[in-house]
Amino acid sequence: MTTFAEQTEGLQVPADVQNLLFREARTANSFSSEPVTEEQVRAIYDLVKWAPTSMNTQPLRALVLRTAEAKARLLPHLAPGNRDKTEAAPLTVVLAADVDFHENIPQVFPHAPQVKDNFADEQGRVEFSKLNSLLQVGYFIIGVRAAGLAAGPMTGFDAQGVDDEFFADKKWRSLVIVNVGKPGENPWFDRLPRLDFDQVVETL
């Protein structure tokens, strides 16, 4: 078992930042009624947008649900165990991959706008957008933590039902739903074990 000093050795950000983003951060299963502001949502995006994606394509899209009416449209598509906590969360975000991300390539990859033509095949775009959007989902969760909030990511939902309900007029494909807010009463399950370095990393 490594000590805390050994864990922090070699890292440049202060230990309290490391703890905020990783060691002490938890997946929340209940939330307080304290609202998540528009300014916080914008700040989260304005931070995580700088993280890398292939060819800077940035295919992740986000649908922010604040109102009870919007949540009511989502709840039937969630697994039963995810409904109550989603209904109670101050903010829920549907994170999706935009299959038509290539339309923005002239903007985000301006030194080689012709790269857009490499994505004429829609099925290829589906796989590409999913991979890069899932990278961005991870960045988003870290951004929520950086804002001093808790994230409750969920994959227990009917993705096709969510897409039909919210994205019928778009080429967005839902990937992960994240509840966001301040932790509520008894928000955490017990911390589960992590694999050790030698179980995960092989060096040649």
C-alpha positions, 0 to 999 in steps of 0.5 A: 500500500502506497503512502499519501506522500508517495501518491503525491510525489511527482505531481505538480498540482497541490494535494488539495486539488488532487484530492478535490478532483480524484481521491476525495471525489465521489459519485453522488447518489443524492443531492441537496436542493442548492441550485447549480447556476448558469455561471457554473455550467458555463465555467465547467464547459469553458474549462473542459473544452480545452482538453484534447480530442482527435483532430480537435473535433469536439463531438460532445454535446450537452442537453441541460435539464433544469425544470420539472417538465424537462425531467418528466420527459427523461424519467420514463427512459431511466432505469428504475433505480436512477429515477428518484435521484434524478428527479431530486437533483438540481441539474441533469445533463444528457451528454451525447455524441454529435454524429455530424461533428464534421460540419464544424471541422472548418471552424475547429481545424482551420489549417486543414478544413478539407479534412471534413471530406474524410468523414463522408461515411456516416457509420465511420462518424458514429464510431469516431464521435462516440470514442471522442465524446466519451473522452469528453465525458470524462473531462466533464466529470472532472470539470464538475468536481473542479467547480466544487460540485458532485457528479452522478454519471449514469448509463442505466437508461434507454438510449434510443428512447432518450434520443427519440424524446430529445434529439429526433431532429438532430444527429445526437446520440446519448451516451451518459446522463449526469446528475450535478449538484451539491451532495445531499443526505447520505450521498455516497456508497462505501468507497470501493477498492482500486487496482494497484499500479502493478496490476495495470501498468506494464513497461517494455 
